[in-house]
Amino acid sequence: MRRGVLALLVLAAALAPQAASHAGHATPGLASPVCAGADGFAASFGGRRTFFLAPGTMLRLKAAIATDPATKAAYGALIARAERAMARPLYTVVDKKTAPPSGDPHDYMSLAPYWWPDPAKPGGLPYVRRDGEFNPDRSTDKFDVTDLEGMSADVETLSLAYFFSDDARYAGRAASLVRTWFLAPATRMNPNMNYAQAVPGREEGRAEGVLDTSRLARVVEGIGLIGPSGKLSAEEQKGLEKWFSDYLDWMQTSRNGKAENAARNNHGMWFDAQTAQFALFARRPEMTRAVAEAFGRKRIAPQITPEGKMPLELARTRSLHYSIYALFAAYDVADMAKCMGVDVWNHADGGKSLRAATNYLKPYYRKVEAWPLPELRPDAAELDELMRRARGAWGEGYPLAPETELKRYFGTAPGPSEPNKAN
C-alpha cells in the first residue's frame, strides 16, 4: 500500500506545473508535505529527515529524468560530479599546515578573507582590511576552510546523486565523509569556531568566523537524504546530533558566538539561520521557535527599511551581492520557522519585511549592470536563486529562469550560501 501511494506521489509530482520553492510545493490532489519540527519532512519523504528539501519538488524532478531532456542532462552532470567525489580523499581538520593557538589540530582554523599583509610593516603585521578583495591564502592547505567547503559540497553532491539514482555507493561515501569530519576520534573537528577567520597580528579568531559553518546546512540536508540507505547507524546518527547540539551550545555561550549573535548585518541573520536549522537537526526545536519568533523584531525591523533597503549591506563594496546574501539567510530562517508553524515570510513591521527587501532587488534580475551602487564583481545570474525562492514563497510575481531549478536541485551551480566570499 505504501509503495502504491509513493508511485502516485511521484506521478502526480511529475505532472505538477508549478515552480518550486526552496522547501518545495504541495503536489496537487495530495496532502501538502509538512516540515514537522525536529522530524522535518521525514513522514512524507520516506523517512528522509530533511528540512529544506521537500518531497514535492524532489520527486517531480526524479520522475522527470526519464522524460525531460534538460533534467536528464542535469542528472548526468550530477552523476559525473558524484563519481569525481567518490575518487577524492576524505577531508579532515587535522591535516592543515598551521597549528591552531590551542595546539589541538582538531580545532578548526581559517583566515579572514578580506585581510592582507600590510606592505608598510615588517612581516606584514598587523594585517589590513581590503573590503571585497579576497586573500587567496585563505584557501590554501594552511587552513581548514577549503576542506570544510570540499566536504560540504561533496556530501551534498553524493546525497543528491544517491536520491536521484538510488545507487547506495554514493550514500556510503557521503556517510564516510560525515563520519570522518564529525565522529572519528582521530580526525573529528571539535565543535567550536574559536580560531575561525583569524586576522594575523590582530585576532586569533573572530566572531565573523561563525559564518564559516553555514556550509554545514548542506551537510544536514545530505544526512537526511541518505537516511534510508542505512549507511549511518543509529548510534552514528545520535553522535551527529550531539555534535551539532554541542556546537549550538558553543554558539550561544562563547565570546565569538555571542558577538556574532549581536551583529546587526548579514552576520546576525546567518547566526539565526544556522541556529534554526542546526537546532531542528539536534532535536532542540525550542531554539528554532525562539529564533523564529524573535526574527521580525531582532533582524527585520532594524536591518530593513520600509523601502526594502538594507543599509548595512548597501554600504559594502559588493552592495548587491551582500543584499542578496543577507536575504538568503533570512529566507532560511523563514523556511525553518515554517517547521515550527511561525510565519516569517509574511512578517511586516511598518512596511519592513522580507518581501519589501526582495522587491527592492527584483528590478535588477538579469539587469545587474543597472545596479546603481558599488558592486566589485557583478554576476548576471546572482539574483536567479533568490527569485526562485521568492516565487515559492509569494507566487508568480517573481521571475524564474528555466535552468534555475535544475541548478539548485542537481547542484550544477553554487548554492545560496557562499560564505567563503563573505566577510
C-alpha positions in Angstrom: 0.0 0.0 0.0 2.8 2.4 0.9 4.6 1.7 -2.4 1.4 2.4 -4.3 0.9 5.8 -2.6 4.6 6.7 -3.3 4.1 5.8 -7.0 1.0 8.1 -7.2 3.0 10.8 -5.5 5.8 10.5 -8.0 3.4 10.6 -10.9 1.4 13.5 -9.6 4.5 15.4 -8.8 6.0 14.8 -12.2 2.9 16.4 -13.8 2.8 19.4 -11.4 3.4 22.6 -13.4 4.1 25.0 -10.6 7.5 26.4 -9.8 9.3 25.0 -6.7 10.1 26.9 -3.6 13.2 26.3 -1.5 11.2 23.8 0.5 9.1 22.5 -2.4 5.5 22.8 -3.2 2.5 20.7 -2.5 1.5 18.1 -5.0 -2.0 18.8 -6.4 -4.6 16.3 -5.2 -2.4 15.1 -2.4 -1.8 16.3 1.1 0.8 19.0 1.3 4.2 17.8 2.7 4.7 19.3 6.1 8.0 20.1 7.8 7.1 18.9 11.3 9.5 20.4 13.8 12.6 18.3 14.5 11.2 15.5 12.3 11.4 17.7 9.2 9.8 16.2 6.1 10.5 12.6 7.2 6.9 11.5 7.5 6.1 12.4 3.9 9.6 11.8 2.4 10.2 8.1 3.0 11.9 8.7 6.3 14.3 11.3 4.9 14.7 13.9 7.7 15.3 17.0 5.6 14.3 20.5 6.5 14.8 22.5 3.2 14.4 19.7 0.6 10.8 18.5 0.4 9.1 15.7 -1.4 7.1 17.6 -4.0 9.9 19.1 -6.0 12.4 16.3 -5.4 10.1 13.5 -6.5 8.9 15.5 -9.5 12.4 16.1 -10.7 13.3 12.4 -10.1 10.4 11.3 -12.3 11.3 13.9 -15.0 14.8 12.4 -15.6 13.3 9.8 -17.8 11.2 12.2 -20.0 12.7 15.7 -19.9 16.0 16.2 -21.8 17.1 19.1 -19.7 16.5 17.3 -16.5 18.3 14.2 -17.9 21.3 16.3 -18.8 21.4 17.9 -15.3 21.2 14.4 -13.8 24.0 13.2 -16.0 26.2 16.1 -14.9 25.4 15.4 -11.2 26.4 11.8 -11.6 29.6 12.8 -13.2 30.4 15.1 -10.3 29.5 12.4 -7.9 31.9 10.0 -9.5 34.7 12.5 -9.1 33.7 13.0 -5.5 33.9 9.2 -5.0 37.6 9.4 -6.0 38.6 12.3 -3.8 40.3 11.7 -0.4 38.3 12.2 2.8 38.5 15.6 4.4 39.6 16.4 7.9 40.7 19.3 10.0 43.8 17.6 11.4 46.0 17.8 8.3 46.2 21.6 8.0 49.7 23.1 7.9 49.2 25.7 10.6 48.8 24.8 14.2 45.9 26.5 16.0 46.8 28.6 19.0 45.4 25.9 21.2 47.9 23.4 19.8 45.0 21.0 19.1 44.8 20.1 15.4 41.1 19.1 15.9 40.3 22.8 16.3 39.1 24.4 13.1 41.2 27.4 11.8 40.7 29.8 9.0 41.9 33.2 7.8 39.6 36.2 7.4 39.0 36.6 3.7 39.4 40.4 3.2 42.5 40.9 5.3 46.0 41.2 3.8 49.6 41.7 5.0 50.4 45.4 5.4 53.2 46.1 2.9 54.4 49.1 5.1 55.0 46.9 8.2 57.7 44.3 8.9 56.3 40.9 8.3 53.1 42.5 7.1 51.7 42.6 10.7 49.1 43.6 11.7 47.1 42.7 8.6 44.9 45.4 7.0 41.4 45.2 5.5 40.6 45.5 1.8 36.9 45.0 1.6 35.7 42.7 -1.1 39.2 41.7 -2.1 39.7 38.0 -1.4 43.0 36.9 0.1 43.9 33.6 -1.7 46.0 32.5 1.2 42.7 31.6 3.0 42.1 28.8 0.5 45.4 27.1 0.9 46.2 24.0 3.0 47.5 26.2 5.8 43.9 26.4 6.9 40.6 24.4 7.1 38.1 26.3 5.1 38.9 24.6 1.8 38.4 21.2 3.4 35.2 22.3 5.0 33.9 23.6 1.7 35.0 20.4 -0.1 33.4 18.1 2.5 30.2 20.0 2.5 30.0 20.2 -1.3 30.8 16.5 -1.7 28.2 15.4 0.9 25.6 17.5 -1.0 26.6 16.1 -4.4 26.7 12.5 -3.2 23.5 12.6 -1.3 21.7 14.1 -4.2 23.2 11.5 -6.5 22.0 8.8 -4.1 18.5 10.2 -4.1 18.1 10.6 -7.8 19.9 7.3 -8.8 19.2 5.0 -5.8 22.8 3.9 -6.0 23.9 3.2 -2.4 27.6 3.7 -3.3 27.0 7.4 -3.2 25.3 7.2 0.2 28.2 5.1 1.5 30.8 7.7 0.5 28.7 10.6 1.9 28.5 8.7 5.2 32.3 8.2 5.2 32.8 11.9 4.7 30.5 12.8 7.6 31.9 10.1 9.8 35.5 11.4 9.3 34.7 15.0 9.8 32.4 14.8 12.8 32.8 11.4 14.6 36.1 9.5 14.2 38.3 10.2 17.2 41.5 10.6 15.1 40.0 13.1 12.6 36.9 14.8 14.0 36.5 18.5 14.3 36.0 20.0 17.7 32.6 21.7 17.8 33.8 25.3 18.0 34.9 28.2 15.8 37.4 29.7 18.3 40.1 30.2 15.6 37.9 30.9 12.5 38.6 34.0 10.3 41.7 34.9 12.2 43.5 38.2 11.4 47.3 37.8 11.9 48.6 40.5 14.3 45.1 41.3 15.5 42.9 38.4 16.4 43.3 34.7 16.8 39.7 34.2 15.8 36.7 36.5 15.2 33.0 36.4 15.7 32.7 36.5 11.9 34.2 33.0 11.8 30.9 31.6 12.8 29.8 32.3 9.3 32.1 29.5 8.0 29.8 26.8 9.3 26.9 28.0 7.3 28.2 25.5 4.8 27.0 22.7 7.1 23.4 23.4 6.1 24.2 21.3 3.1 25.5 18.5 5.3 22.4 18.4 7.4 20.3 18.0 4.3 22.6 15.4 2.9 22.4 13.3 6.1 18.7 13.4 5.8 18.7 12.3 2.1 21.0 9.3 2.7 18.9 8.2 5.8 17.1 5.3 4.0 20.4 3.8 2.9 21.3 2.7 6.4 24.9 3.8 5.8 24.9 5.7 9.1 24.0 3.6 12.1 21.5 4.8 14.7 24.4 5.4 17.1 26.2 7.5 14.5 23.1 9.5 13.8 22.9 10.3 17.5 26.6 11.2 17.5 26.0 13.7 14.7 23.0 15.2 16.5 25.2 15.5 19.6 27.9 17.2 17.7 25.5 19.8 16.4 24.0 20.2 19.8 27.4 20.8 21.3 28.2 23.3 18.6 24.9 25.1 19.3 26.0 25.4 22.9 29.3 26.9 21.8 27.4 29.4 19.6 25.3 30.5 22.5 27.9 30.7 25.2 31.3 31.6 23.6 32.7 35.1 23.2 32.7 34.7 19.4 29.3 33.2 19.3 27.7 35.9 21.4 29.3 38.6 19.4 28.1 37.2 16.1 24.6 36.9 17.6 24.8 40.6 18.4 25.8 41.5 14.8 23.3 43.8 13.1 24.2 43.0 9.5 24.1 39.7 7.5 26.2 38.0 10.1 23.4 38.2 12.7 20.9 36.8 10.1 23.3 33.9 9.3 23.8 33.2 13.0 20.0 32.8 13.2 19.8 30.7 10.0 22.4 28.3 11.3 20.8 28.1 14.8 17.3 27.5 13.4 18.4 24.5 11.2 21.0 23.0 13.5 18.6 23.1 16.4 16.0 21.1 14.4 18.6 18.6 13.4 19.9 18.3 17.0 16.3 17.8 18.2 16.2 21.1 20.1 13.2 22.7 18.3 12.6 25.1 21.2 15.7 27.0 20.0 14.3 27.2 16.4 11.0 28.5 17.7 12.8 31.2 19.8 14.8 32.3 16.7 11.6 32.4 14.5 9.5 34.3 17.0 12.2 37.0 17.6 13.4 37.3 14.0 11.0 40.1 13.0 11.9 42.3 16.0 15.6 41.3 16.2 16.6 41.3 12.5 13.9 42.5 10.1 12.9 45.7 11.9 16.5 47.1 12.4 18.0 45.9 9.2 15.4 46.6 6.5 13.8 49.9 5.7 10.2 50.4 4.6 11.6 50.8 1.1 13.3 47.4 1.3 16.8 48.7 1.6 19.4 47.0 3.8 21.7 49.9 4.6 24.5 47.9 6.2 24.7 45.7 3.1 24.4 48.6 0.7 27.4 50.3 2.3 29.7 47.5 1.1 31.9 47.4 -2.0 29.7 44.5 -3.1 26.4 46.0 -2.2 24.2 43.9 -4.5 25.9 40.7 -3.5 25.6 41.3 0.2 22.0 42.4 -0.1 21.2 39.1 -1.7 23.4 37.2 0.7 21.6 38.6 3.7 18.3 37.7 2.3 19.3 34.1 1.7 19.9 33.8 5.5 16.5 35.4 6.2 14.8 33.1 3.8 16.5 30.1 5.5 15.1 31.3 8.9 11.6 31.7 7.2 11.8 28.1 6.0 12.8 26.8 9.3 10.2 28.9 11.0 7.5 27.1 8.9 8.7 23.9 10.5 7.5 25.4 13.8 4.3 26.9 12.5 5.7 30.5 12.6 5.2 32.8 9.5 8.4 34.8 9.0 7.9 35.1 5.2 5.0 37.5 5.7 6.0 39.3 8.8 5.8 43.0 8.3 6.6 45.9 10.7 5.7 49.3 9.4 6.4 48.1 5.9 9.7 46.4 6.8 9.5 42.9 5.5 11.4 40.2 3.6 9.1 40.9 0.7 9.9 44.6 0.6 13.6 43.8 0.6 13.1 41.3 -2.2 11.1 43.7 -4.2 13.8 46.3 -3.9 16.2 43.9 -5.7 13.7 42.4 -8.1 14.1 45.1 -10.9 17.8 44.1 -11.3 17.1 40.5 -12.1 19.2 39.8 -15.2 19.9 43.5 -15.2 22.7 43.8 -12.6 24.6 46.2 -14.8 21.9 48.7 -13.9 22.5 48.4 -10.2 23.3 52.0 -9.1 25.6 51.2 -6.1 29.2 49.8 -5.9 29.5 46.1 -6.9 33.1 44.9 -7.4 32.1 41.6 -9.1 28.7 41.8 -10.8 27.2 38.5 -11.6 24.3 38.4 -14.2 22.7 35.3 -12.6 23.2 36.2 -8.9 19.5 37.0 -8.4 18.2 33.8 -10.0 18.1 31.7 -6.9 16.7 34.5 -4.8 13.8 35.0 -7.3 13.2 31.2 -7.4 12.7 31.1 -3.6 10.7 34.3 -3.6 8.4 32.8 -6.2 7.9 29.8 -4.0 7.0 32.0 -1.0 4.8 34.6 -2.7 3.7 33.3 -6.1 4.3 34.0 -9.8 5.1 37.7 -9.4 8.8 36.7 -9.3 10.7 35.6 -12.4 12.0 32.0 -12.8 14.7 31.2 -15.3 14.1 27.7 -16.7 17.5 26.4 -15.6 17.4 27.8 -12.0 15.5 24.9 -10.5 17.9 22.3 -12.1 20.9 24.2 -10.8 19.5 24.1 -7.3 18.4 20.5 -7.1 21.0 18.9 -9.3 23.8 21.1 -7.9 25.1 22.4 -11.2 25.9 25.8 -9.7 26.9 27.1 -6.2 24.0 27.2 -3.8 22.8 30.3 -2.0 25.4 30.0 0.8 28.8 31.0 -0.3 30.3 32.2 3.0 33.9 31.9 1.7 33.2 35.1 -0.2 31.7 36.9 2.7 33.4 38.9 5.4 
